[in-house]
Amino acid sequence: MFIYINQHAIACGSDDTLAKVIRAYCDDHQLHFDEVAVAHNDSLVPRSQWAQQRIVAEQRFSLFSAVAGG
Amino acid sequence: MLSDADFLRYSRQLMLPLCGESGIQRLRQARVALVGLGGLGSLVAPYLAAAGVGTLRLFDHDSISLSNLPRQWLYQETDVQMPKVAVMARQLKTIHAGLKVDATAARVSADNIHHLLSDIDLIIDCSDNMATRQLLNRHAFIAEVPLVTGAAIGMQAQGMAFHSAHCGTEYNAGCYHCLYPITELAAGSCQTDGVLGPVVGMAGCYQATLALRILLQDPAMQWSQLWRFDLASGHQQIIQITQDTACPVCAGHTSAFS
Protein backbone atom coordinates (compact mmCIF):
# COMPACT_ATOMS: atom_id res chain seq x y z
CA MET A 1 0.00 0.00 0.00
CA PHE A 2 0.97 3.61 -0.36
CA ILE A 3 0.83 6.64 1.88
CA TYR A 4 1.93 10.16 1.01
CA ILE A 5 4.43 12.34 2.83
CA ASN A 6 4.75 15.86 1.44
CA GLN A 7 3.03 14.49 -1.70
CA HIS A 8 5.68 11.80 -2.20
CA ALA A 9 4.17 8.31 -2.55
CA ILE A 10 5.73 5.94 -0.01
CA ALA A 11 5.34 2.16 -0.28
CA CYS A 12 4.54 0.66 3.14
CA GLY A 13 3.79 -2.67 4.75
CA SER A 14 0.49 -3.11 6.53
CA ASP A 15 2.29 -3.58 9.88
CA ASP A 16 4.44 -0.48 9.54
CA THR A 17 4.22 2.15 12.23
CA LEU A 18 4.28 5.84 11.53
CA ALA A 19 7.65 6.05 13.31
CA LYS A 20 9.20 3.51 10.94
CA VAL A 21 7.91 5.28 7.85
CA ILE A 22 9.03 8.71 9.07
CA ARG A 23 12.50 7.42 9.91
CA ALA A 24 12.87 5.96 6.42
CA TYR A 25 11.64 9.19 4.84
CA CYS A 26 14.12 11.23 6.88
CA ASP A 27 16.97 8.92 5.89
CA ASP A 28 16.04 9.26 2.22
CA HIS A 29 15.78 13.04 2.39
CA GLN A 30 18.76 13.79 4.64
CA LEU A 31 16.54 15.09 7.43
CA HIS A 32 17.19 14.73 11.16
CA PHE A 33 14.56 12.34 12.50
CA ASP A 34 14.67 13.97 15.95
CA GLU A 35 13.97 17.41 14.51
CA VAL A 36 10.91 16.84 12.34
CA ALA A 37 7.22 17.25 13.10
CA VAL A 38 4.36 15.54 11.30
CA ALA A 39 0.79 16.62 10.64
CA HIS A 40 -2.22 14.73 9.32
CA ASN A 41 -5.23 16.68 8.09
CA ASP A 42 -3.52 19.89 9.26
CA SER A 43 -3.33 18.56 12.80
CA LEU A 44 -0.09 17.68 14.59
CA VAL A 45 0.53 14.00 15.23
CA PRO A 46 2.33 14.12 18.61
CA ARG A 47 5.69 12.39 18.55
CA SER A 48 4.80 10.07 21.43
CA GLN A 49 2.14 8.48 19.20
CA TRP A 50 4.40 7.64 16.28
CA ALA A 51 5.68 4.32 17.63
CA GLN A 52 2.16 2.96 18.19
CA GLN A 53 0.33 4.49 15.26
CA ARG A 54 -0.40 2.08 12.42
CA ILE A 55 -0.64 3.66 9.04
CA VAL A 56 -3.64 3.42 6.77
CA ALA A 57 -3.48 3.25 2.98
CA GLU A 58 -3.74 6.59 1.19
CA GLN A 59 -3.11 8.66 4.33
CA ARG A 60 -1.46 11.99 3.60
CA PHE A 61 1.04 13.57 5.96
CA SER A 62 2.93 16.85 6.05
CA LEU A 63 6.46 16.55 7.41
CA PHE A 64 8.62 19.55 8.23
CA SER A 65 11.71 20.39 10.21
CA ALA A 66 11.98 22.51 13.33
CA VAL A 67 13.20 26.04 12.71
CA ALA A 68 14.92 28.06 15.42
CA GLY A 69 16.61 30.88 13.54
CA GLY A 70 15.78 34.39 14.56
CA MET B 1 -8.47 59.37 28.29
CA LEU B 2 -6.94 59.83 24.88
CA SER B 3 -5.71 63.26 23.86
CA ASP B 4 -6.46 64.90 20.52
CA ALA B 5 -2.93 64.02 19.47
CA ASP B 6 -3.57 60.38 20.42
CA PHE B 7 -6.75 60.30 18.33
CA LEU B 8 -4.80 61.67 15.39
CA ARG B 9 -1.80 59.43 15.88
CA TYR B 10 -3.71 56.18 16.31
CA SER B 11 -6.61 57.03 14.00
CA ARG B 12 -6.04 54.07 11.66
CA GLN B 13 -5.91 51.59 14.55
CA LEU B 14 -8.91 53.19 16.25
CA MET B 15 -11.00 52.47 13.17
CA LEU B 16 -10.60 48.75 13.68
CA PRO B 17 -13.42 47.12 15.67
CA LEU B 18 -10.70 45.04 17.32
CA CYS B 19 -9.04 48.15 18.74
CA GLY B 20 -11.13 51.25 19.35
CA GLU B 21 -10.35 53.71 22.14
CA SER B 22 -10.25 51.01 24.80
CA GLY B 23 -7.74 49.08 22.72
CA ILE B 24 -5.34 52.00 22.68
CA GLN B 25 -5.62 52.14 26.48
CA ARG B 26 -4.93 48.41 26.70
CA LEU B 27 -1.82 48.75 24.57
CA ARG B 28 -0.61 51.68 26.66
CA GLN B 29 -0.93 49.67 29.86
CA ALA B 30 0.69 46.54 28.41
CA ARG B 31 4.06 45.25 29.58
CA VAL B 32 5.74 43.08 26.99
CA ALA B 33 8.97 41.10 27.28
CA LEU B 34 10.87 40.61 24.06
CA VAL B 35 13.68 38.06 24.09
CA GLY B 36 16.17 38.41 21.24
CA LEU B 37 16.82 41.46 19.10
CA GLY B 38 17.99 39.82 15.89
CA GLY B 39 16.06 39.60 12.64
CA LEU B 40 12.78 38.89 14.43
CA GLY B 41 13.07 41.14 17.47
CA SER B 42 14.42 44.13 15.59
CA LEU B 43 11.17 44.17 13.61
CA VAL B 44 8.73 43.21 16.36
CA ALA B 45 9.98 45.85 18.82
CA PRO B 46 9.46 48.91 16.58
CA TYR B 47 6.04 47.65 15.46
CA LEU B 48 4.89 47.35 19.07
CA ALA B 49 6.42 50.69 20.05
CA ALA B 50 4.77 52.43 17.11
CA ALA B 51 1.42 50.81 17.89
CA GLY B 52 1.44 52.36 21.35
CA VAL B 53 2.52 49.52 23.65
CA GLY B 54 3.43 51.18 26.94
CA THR B 55 6.31 49.11 28.27
CA LEU B 56 8.83 46.99 26.39
CA ARG B 57 11.35 44.92 28.29
CA LEU B 58 14.17 43.97 25.91
CA PHE B 59 16.71 41.17 26.35
CA ASP B 60 19.72 40.36 24.21
CA HIS B 61 23.30 39.65 25.27
CA ASP B 62 24.77 40.29 21.81
CA SER B 63 26.41 43.18 20.02
CA ILE B 64 25.62 44.31 16.50
CA SER B 65 27.82 42.74 13.84
CA LEU B 66 28.28 43.62 10.19
CA SER B 67 26.55 40.36 9.17
CA ASN B 68 23.38 41.49 10.99
CA LEU B 69 22.80 44.55 8.82
CA PRO B 70 21.22 42.93 5.72
CA ARG B 71 18.18 41.85 7.73
CA GLN B 72 18.31 43.90 10.95
CA TRP B 73 18.04 47.23 9.23
CA LEU B 74 17.03 49.31 12.23
CA TYR B 75 20.70 49.03 13.19
CA GLN B 76 23.07 51.20 11.20
CA GLU B 77 26.68 50.82 10.07
CA THR B 78 27.78 53.20 12.81
CA ASP B 79 26.15 50.90 15.42
CA VAL B 80 28.40 47.89 14.71
CA GLN B 81 29.90 46.46 17.91
CA MET B 82 27.38 48.37 20.04
CA PRO B 83 25.09 46.34 22.37
CA LYS B 84 21.83 45.57 20.56
CA VAL B 85 19.63 46.45 23.53
CA ALA B 86 21.19 49.91 23.89
CA VAL B 87 20.83 50.76 20.21
CA MET B 88 17.30 49.36 20.05
CA ALA B 89 16.22 51.31 23.16
CA ARG B 90 17.56 54.49 21.57
CA GLN B 91 15.79 53.81 18.27
CA LEU B 92 12.48 52.96 19.93
CA LYS B 93 12.48 56.24 21.84
CA THR B 94 12.71 58.07 18.51
CA ILE B 95 9.64 56.15 17.35
CA HIS B 96 7.64 56.79 20.51
CA ALA B 97 9.10 59.13 23.14
CA GLY B 98 6.47 58.06 25.68
CA LEU B 99 7.49 54.41 25.54
CA LYS B 100 9.00 52.92 28.70
CA VAL B 101 11.93 50.72 27.69
CA ASP B 102 13.85 48.43 30.01
CA ALA B 103 16.93 47.18 28.19
CA THR B 104 18.91 44.30 29.66
CA ALA B 105 22.12 43.12 28.02
CA ALA B 106 21.92 39.57 29.34
CA ARG B 107 21.08 36.08 28.17
CA VAL B 108 17.79 34.84 29.63
CA SER B 109 18.58 31.60 31.46
CA ALA B 110 17.01 29.17 33.88
CA ASP B 111 18.79 31.05 36.69
CA ASN B 112 17.39 34.48 35.94
CA ILE B 113 14.15 33.94 34.00
CA HIS B 114 11.80 34.21 36.99
CA HIS B 115 13.38 37.51 37.99
CA LEU B 116 13.71 38.99 34.49
CA LEU B 117 10.27 37.98 33.24
CA SER B 118 8.14 38.83 36.27
CA ASP B 119 5.16 41.23 36.05
CA ILE B 120 4.77 40.75 32.32
CA ASP B 121 1.57 40.53 30.22
CA LEU B 122 3.12 38.86 27.18
CA ILE B 123 6.38 37.13 26.24
CA ILE B 124 7.63 37.30 22.66
CA ASP B 125 10.23 34.72 21.72
CA CYS B 126 12.54 36.17 19.08
CA SER B 127 15.50 34.04 20.14
CA ASP B 128 17.77 32.09 17.82
CA ASN B 129 18.21 28.78 19.60
CA MET B 130 16.06 25.86 20.70
CA ALA B 131 17.21 25.84 24.33
CA THR B 132 15.95 29.39 24.91
CA ARG B 133 12.72 28.63 23.07
CA GLN B 134 12.03 25.67 25.35
CA LEU B 135 12.93 27.71 28.43
CA LEU B 136 10.52 30.50 27.47
CA ASN B 137 7.75 28.01 26.65
CA ARG B 138 8.09 26.35 30.02
CA HIS B 139 8.19 29.64 31.90
CA ALA B 140 5.20 31.03 30.00
CA PHE B 141 3.17 27.92 30.76
CA ILE B 142 4.00 27.94 34.48
CA ALA B 143 3.56 31.72 34.83
CA GLU B 144 0.31 31.55 32.80
CA VAL B 145 1.53 34.29 30.48
CA PRO B 146 0.78 34.15 26.75
CA LEU B 147 3.73 33.40 24.48
CA VAL B 148 4.30 34.38 20.86
CA THR B 149 7.00 32.44 19.06
CA GLY B 150 8.50 32.97 15.62
CA ALA B 151 11.40 31.57 13.64
CA ALA B 152 12.91 31.66 10.18
CA ILE B 153 15.57 29.89 8.14
CA GLY B 154 16.38 29.86 4.46
CA MET B 155 13.05 30.64 2.80
CA GLN B 156 10.92 29.24 5.64
CA ALA B 157 9.00 31.35 8.18
CA GLN B 158 7.01 30.06 11.15
CA GLY B 159 4.90 31.70 13.83
CA MET B 160 2.52 30.67 16.61
CA ALA B 161 1.01 31.69 19.96
CA PHE B 162 0.32 29.72 23.12
CA HIS B 163 -1.53 30.29 26.37
CA SER B 164 -1.72 27.82 29.22
CA ALA B 165 -5.37 28.81 29.75
CA HIS B 166 -6.15 27.57 26.22
CA CYS B 167 -4.00 24.44 26.34
CA GLY B 168 -5.09 20.87 26.97
CA THR B 169 -7.00 18.00 25.41
CA GLU B 170 -10.31 19.85 25.87
CA TYR B 171 -9.00 22.54 23.51
CA ASN B 172 -7.14 20.07 21.28
CA ALA B 173 -4.19 22.37 21.91
CA GLY B 174 -0.64 21.83 23.07
CA CYS B 175 2.46 23.91 23.71
CA TYR B 176 5.72 24.56 21.86
CA HIS B 177 7.28 21.44 23.40
CA CYS B 178 4.45 19.32 21.99
CA LEU B 179 5.45 20.52 18.52
CA TYR B 180 9.23 20.29 18.89
CA PRO B 181 10.22 18.11 21.87
CA ILE B 182 13.95 18.84 21.54
CA THR B 183 16.39 21.17 23.26
CA GLU B 184 18.88 21.63 20.45
CA LEU B 185 19.09 21.44 16.69
CA ALA B 186 21.88 19.81 14.69
CA ALA B 187 21.30 22.39 11.98
CA GLY B 188 18.79 25.05 11.14
CA SER B 189 20.24 28.32 12.38
CA CYS B 190 20.69 31.46 10.29
CA GLN B 191 24.41 31.09 10.97
CA THR B 192 24.61 27.63 9.41
CA ASP B 193 21.87 27.67 6.79
CA GLY B 194 21.47 31.34 5.89
CA VAL B 195 18.29 33.40 5.55
CA LEU B 196 16.96 36.23 3.45
CA GLY B 197 16.11 39.42 5.33
CA PRO B 198 12.47 39.64 4.18
CA VAL B 199 11.87 36.00 5.15
CA VAL B 200 12.77 36.58 8.77
CA GLY B 201 10.91 39.88 8.47
CA MET B 202 7.77 37.99 7.45
CA ALA B 203 8.00 35.86 10.59
CA GLY B 204 8.56 38.99 12.68
CA CYS B 205 5.54 40.74 11.16
CA TYR B 206 3.40 37.70 11.94
CA GLN B 207 4.65 37.74 15.54
CA ALA B 208 3.92 41.45 15.91
CA THR B 209 0.40 40.90 14.58
CA LEU B 210 -0.23 38.02 16.98
CA ALA B 211 1.14 40.10 19.85
CA LEU B 212 -1.16 43.04 19.12
CA ARG B 213 -4.17 40.75 18.73
CA ILE B 214 -3.43 39.19 22.12
CA LEU B 215 -2.96 42.57 23.81
CA LEU B 216 -6.18 43.81 22.20
CA GLN B 217 -7.94 40.69 23.49
CA ASP B 218 -9.06 39.54 20.06
CA PRO B 219 -11.90 37.04 20.72
CA ALA B 220 -11.02 35.27 17.46
CA MET B 221 -7.45 34.59 18.57
CA GLN B 222 -6.32 31.11 17.54
CA TRP B 223 -4.00 29.56 20.11
CA SER B 224 -1.66 26.65 19.45
CA GLN B 225 -1.76 27.02 15.70
CA LEU B 226 1.44 26.86 13.70
CA TRP B 227 1.66 29.09 10.65
CA ARG B 228 4.20 27.84 8.12
CA PHE B 229 5.13 29.88 5.09
CA ASP B 230 7.52 28.73 2.38
CA LEU B 231 8.45 31.94 0.62
CA ALA B 232 10.12 30.03 -2.22
CA SER B 233 6.91 28.27 -3.32
CA GLY B 234 4.33 30.58 -1.74
CA HIS B 235 2.83 27.59 0.05
CA GLN B 236 1.29 28.32 3.46
CA GLN B 237 -0.15 25.95 6.00
CA ILE B 238 -1.93 26.29 9.34
CA ILE B 239 -1.43 23.30 11.64
CA GLN B 240 -3.31 22.73 14.86
CA ILE B 241 -0.73 21.86 17.53
CA THR B 242 -2.51 19.12 19.42
CA GLN B 243 -1.35 18.32 22.92
CA ASP B 244 1.10 15.48 23.31
CA THR B 245 -0.24 13.61 26.31
CA ALA B 246 3.38 12.75 27.15
CA CYS B 247 4.48 16.39 27.16
CA PRO B 248 6.50 17.22 30.30
CA VAL B 249 5.50 20.89 30.10
CA CYS B 250 1.77 21.14 29.45
CA ALA B 251 0.58 17.60 30.11
CA GLY B 252 2.13 17.42 33.55
CA HIS B 253 4.57 14.61 32.88
CA THR B 254 8.07 14.63 34.34
CA SER B 255 10.98 13.58 32.16
CA ALA B 256 14.61 14.29 31.39
CA PHE B 257 13.50 17.68 30.14
CA SER B 258 12.51 18.92 33.56
Interface residues (C-beta under 8 A of the other chain):
Chain A: H32 D34 E35 A37 A39 D42 S43 L44 V45 P46 R47 S48 Q49 S62 F64 S65 A66 V67 A68 G69 G70
Chain B: G36 G38 G39 L40 G41 D125 C126 S127 D128 N129 M130 R133 G150 A151 A152 I153 Q156 Q158 N172 G174 C178 L179 Y180 P181 I182 L185 A186 A187 G188 S189 C190 D193 V195 V200 A203 L226 R228 Q237 I238 I239 Q240 I241 T242 Q243 D244 T245 A246 C247
